[in-house]
Amino acid sequence: MSQDNARVTELQSALRGKMADNKAIADSFVVENGTVVVSTEQKSAFDKNMTDIKEIKSLIDGMQTMDSVDAWASAPAATVAGEFAAASAQVAQLSSREIKTVGEQFLDSPEFKSLANGRNGANMVAAWQANASFHGQMPRSMA
């Protein structure tokens, strides 16, 4: 792991260098009569640095994701099995109830129904919030 951390640190340093280079290039742009004047060389160097910055950032993100997956996979089997059992129990609990899509929840909401098919205007009196999780965890009202 320490070798991976050293590599991430090295990549972060390279990223900071590329970002500093791009900042210097951007600071050298000239504004004449409200128009930014950029030479072909400046634009080319700036674009190349942006490509490098995106690639380095992607590598850092990938290595950090790989570390978190490795940590999870290296966890004792009982921990992984426990997480699976807990998730399975949540799914079983959900399947014993009616599961609604976000669209169905919206159409069934008091906020939407207060519009009364347009008779009460086109704007809801209160904002509607989805009773759902988009991150794989159960919503508070269902937990």
TORTORFI-80806 format. One record per residue (C-alpha): residue number from 1; residue in one letter; x, y, z. Coordinates in Angstrom, 1 decimal, padded with zeros to 4 digits, always signed. Layout:
// residues N
(pt NUM; 'A'; (X; Y; Z))
...
//
This chain:
// residues 143
(pt 1; 'M'; (+000.0; +000.0; +000.0))
(pt 2; 'S'; (+002.8; +002.5; +000.8))
(pt 3; 'Q'; (+004.1; +002.2; -002.7))
(pt 4; 'D'; (+000.6; +003.0; -004.0))
(pt 5; 'N'; (+000.4; +006.0; -001.6))
(pt 6; 'A'; (+003.8; +007.2; -002.9))
(pt 7; 'R'; (+002.5; +006.9; -006.5))
(pt 8; 'V'; (-000.6; +008.9; -005.7))
(pt 9; 'T'; (+001.5; +011.6; -004.0))
(pt 10; 'E'; (+003.8; +011.7; -007.0))
(pt 11; 'L'; (+000.7; +012.0; -009.3))
(pt 12; 'Q'; (-000.7; +014.8; -007.1))
(pt 13; 'S'; (+002.5; +016.6; -007.3))
(pt 14; 'A'; (+002.5; +016.3; -011.1))
(pt 15; 'L'; (-001.1; +017.5; -011.2))
(pt 16; 'R'; (-000.2; +020.6; -009.1))
(pt 17; 'G'; (+002.7; +021.3; -011.5))
(pt 18; 'K'; (+000.5; +021.1; -014.6))
(pt 19; 'M'; (-002.2; +023.3; -012.9))
(pt 20; 'A'; (+000.5; +025.9; -012.1))
(pt 21; 'D'; (+001.7; +025.8; -015.7))
(pt 22; 'N'; (-001.8; +026.4; -016.9))
(pt 23; 'K'; (-002.4; +029.2; -014.5))
(pt 24; 'A'; (+000.8; +030.9; -015.7))
(pt 25; 'I'; (-000.3; +030.5; -019.3))
(pt 26; 'A'; (-003.8; +031.9; -018.5))
(pt 27; 'D'; (-002.2; +034.8; -016.7))
(pt 28; 'S'; (-000.2; +035.6; -019.8))
(pt 29; 'F'; (-003.4; +036.1; -021.9))
(pt 30; 'V'; (-003.8; +039.7; -023.0))
(pt 31; 'V'; (-007.1; +041.6; -023.0))
(pt 32; 'E'; (-007.4; +044.3; -025.7))
(pt 33; 'N'; (-010.6; +046.3; -025.9))
(pt 34; 'G'; (-012.6; +043.6; -024.0))
(pt 35; 'T'; (-011.3; +040.8; -026.2))
(pt 36; 'V'; (-008.9; +038.1; -024.9))
(pt 37; 'V'; (-006.0; +037.7; -027.3))
(pt 38; 'V'; (-004.4; +034.3; -027.2))
(pt 39; 'S'; (-001.6; +033.1; -029.4))
(pt 40; 'T'; (-001.7; +029.8; -031.2))
(pt 41; 'E'; (+001.2; +028.5; -029.0))
(pt 42; 'Q'; (-000.5; +029.6; -025.8))
(pt 43; 'K'; (-003.8; +027.9; -026.8))
(pt 44; 'S'; (-002.0; +024.7; -027.8))
(pt 45; 'A'; (+000.1; +024.6; -024.6))
(pt 46; 'F'; (-003.0; +025.3; -022.5))
(pt 47; 'D'; (-005.1; +022.6; -024.2))
(pt 48; 'K'; (-002.2; +020.1; -023.9))
(pt 49; 'N'; (-001.9; +020.8; -020.2))
(pt 50; 'M'; (-005.7; +020.4; -019.7))
(pt 51; 'T'; (-005.5; +017.0; -021.4))
(pt 52; 'D'; (-002.7; +016.0; -019.1))
(pt 53; 'I'; (-004.5; +017.4; -016.0))
(pt 54; 'K'; (-007.6; +015.3; -016.8))
(pt 55; 'E'; (-005.5; +012.2; -017.4))
(pt 56; 'I'; (-003.5; +012.6; -014.2))
(pt 57; 'K'; (-006.7; +013.3; -012.2))
(pt 58; 'S'; (-008.3; +010.2; -013.7))
(pt 59; 'L'; (-005.3; +008.1; -012.7))
(pt 60; 'I'; (-005.4; +009.5; -009.1))
(pt 61; 'D'; (-009.2; +008.7; -008.9))
(pt 62; 'G'; (-008.6; +005.2; -010.2))
(pt 63; 'M'; (-005.8; +004.5; -007.7))
(pt 64; 'Q'; (-007.9; +005.8; -004.8))
(pt 65; 'T'; (-010.9; +003.7; -005.9))
(pt 66; 'M'; (-008.6; +000.7; -006.2))
(pt 67; 'D'; (-007.3; +001.2; -002.7))
(pt 68; 'S'; (-010.9; +001.4; -001.3))
(pt 69; 'V'; (-012.0; -001.7; -003.1))
(pt 70; 'D'; (-008.8; -003.5; -002.0))
(pt 71; 'A'; (-009.5; -002.5; +001.6))
(pt 72; 'W'; (-013.0; -003.8; +001.3))
(pt 73; 'A'; (-011.9; -007.0; -000.4))
(pt 74; 'S'; (-009.3; -007.6; +002.3))
(pt 75; 'A'; (-011.8; -007.3; +005.1))
(pt 76; 'P'; (-012.5; -010.4; +007.1))
(pt 77; 'A'; (-015.1; -012.6; +005.4))
(pt 78; 'A'; (-017.5; -012.2; +008.4))
(pt 79; 'T'; (-017.6; -008.4; +007.7))
(pt 80; 'V'; (-018.4; -008.8; +004.0))
(pt 81; 'A'; (-020.9; -011.5; +004.8))
(pt 82; 'G'; (-022.5; -009.3; +007.4))
(pt 83; 'E'; (-022.8; -006.4; +005.0))
(pt 84; 'F'; (-024.4; -008.8; +002.4))
(pt 85; 'A'; (-026.8; -010.2; +005.0))
(pt 86; 'A'; (-027.8; -006.7; +006.1))
(pt 87; 'A'; (-028.4; -005.6; +002.5))
(pt 88; 'S'; (-030.4; -008.7; +001.8))
(pt 89; 'A'; (-032.6; -008.1; +004.8))
(pt 90; 'Q'; (-033.3; -004.5; +003.5))
(pt 91; 'V'; (-034.3; -005.8; +000.1))
(pt 92; 'A'; (-036.6; -008.5; +001.7))
(pt 93; 'Q'; (-038.2; -005.8; +003.8))
(pt 94; 'L'; (-038.7; -003.6; +000.8))
(pt 95; 'S'; (-040.2; -006.3; -001.3))
(pt 96; 'S'; (-042.8; -006.9; +001.4))
(pt 97; 'R'; (-044.0; -003.4; +000.7))
(pt 98; 'E'; (-045.0; -001.7; -002.5))
(pt 99; 'I'; (-041.9; -000.2; -004.1))
(pt 100; 'K'; (-042.7; +003.0; -006.1))
(pt 101; 'T'; (-040.5; +004.7; -008.7))
(pt 102; 'V'; (-039.6; +008.4; -008.1))
(pt 103; 'G'; (-042.1; +009.4; -010.7))
(pt 104; 'E'; (-044.9; +007.4; -008.9))
(pt 105; 'Q'; (-043.9; +009.0; -005.6))
(pt 106; 'F'; (-044.1; +012.5; -007.2))
(pt 107; 'L'; (-047.5; +011.8; -008.8))
(pt 108; 'D'; (-048.9; +010.5; -005.5))
(pt 109; 'S'; (-047.5; +013.4; -003.4))
(pt 110; 'P'; (-049.8; +015.9; -001.7))
(pt 111; 'E'; (-047.7; +018.7; -003.4))
(pt 112; 'F'; (-048.5; +017.5; -006.9))
(pt 113; 'K'; (-052.1; +016.7; -006.0))
(pt 114; 'S'; (-052.6; +020.2; -004.7))
(pt 115; 'L'; (-052.4; +021.4; -008.3))
(pt 116; 'A'; (-055.7; +019.7; -008.9))
(pt 117; 'N'; (-055.0; +019.1; -012.6))
(pt 118; 'G'; (-054.1; +022.8; -013.1))
(pt 119; 'R'; (-057.1; +024.3; -011.4))
(pt 120; 'N'; (-054.9; +025.7; -008.7))
(pt 121; 'G'; (-052.3; +027.1; -011.0))
(pt 122; 'A'; (-049.1; +025.7; -012.4))
(pt 123; 'N'; (-046.8; +026.1; -009.4))
(pt 124; 'M'; (-046.8; +023.9; -006.3))
(pt 125; 'V'; (-047.3; +025.6; -003.0))
(pt 126; 'A'; (-044.4; +023.7; -001.5))
(pt 127; 'A'; (-041.3; +022.0; -003.0))
(pt 128; 'W'; (-041.5; +018.2; -003.3))
(pt 129; 'Q'; (-038.6; +016.0; -002.0))
(pt 130; 'A'; (-038.0; +012.5; -003.3))
(pt 131; 'N'; (-038.4; +009.8; -000.6))
(pt 132; 'A'; (-035.6; +007.8; -002.2))
(pt 133; 'S'; (-031.9; +007.2; -002.1))
(pt 134; 'F'; (-029.7; +007.3; -005.1))
(pt 135; 'H'; (-026.7; +006.0; -003.2))
(pt 136; 'G'; (-027.8; +002.5; -002.4))
(pt 137; 'Q'; (-029.0; +003.2; +001.1))
(pt 138; 'M'; (-032.6; +003.1; +002.4))
(pt 139; 'P'; (-034.5; +006.4; +002.8))
(pt 140; 'R'; (-035.0; +007.5; +006.3))
(pt 141; 'S'; (-038.7; +006.8; +006.3))
(pt 142; 'M'; (-038.2; +003.2; +005.2))
(pt 143; 'A'; (-035.3; +002.3; +007.5))
//
